């Protein structure tokens, strides 16, 4: 399923947990152009990247 409609709710849930504004949370979605088991719809994958800076 496409996650774009769910991104605002995801940001609203994540921001308070990280104690940041929703504007500081970025969520992106992309396709694999039918490559690998993900593109063939045989499975799914997720990747998370986090940058934390101390003031």
LINPELIN-V290609 format. One record per residue. N is the residue number from 1. SS is DSSP state (A for helix, B for strand, O for the rest). PHI is phi as a letter, one per 30 degrees, with the letter a starting at -180 (none if undefined). Layout:
N/SS/PHI  N/SS/PHI
This chain:
1/O/none  2/O/d  3/O/c  4/A/e  5/A/d  6/A/c  7/A/e  8/A/e  9/A/d  10/A/d  11/A/d  12/A/d  13/A/d  14/A/d  15/A/e  16/A/d  17/A/d  18/A/c  19/O/h  20/O/b  21/O/d  22/A/e  23/A/d  24/A/d  25/O/c  26/O/b  27/O/b  28/O/b  29/O/b  30/O/b  31/O/c  32/O/c  33/O/h  34/O/i  35/O/c  36/A/i  37/A/d  38/A/d  39/A/d  40/O/d  41/O/i  42/O/c  43/O/a  44/O/b  45/O/b  46/O/b  47/O/b  48/O/b  49/O/b  50/O/b  51/O/c  52/O/c  53/O/c  54/O/c  55/O/d
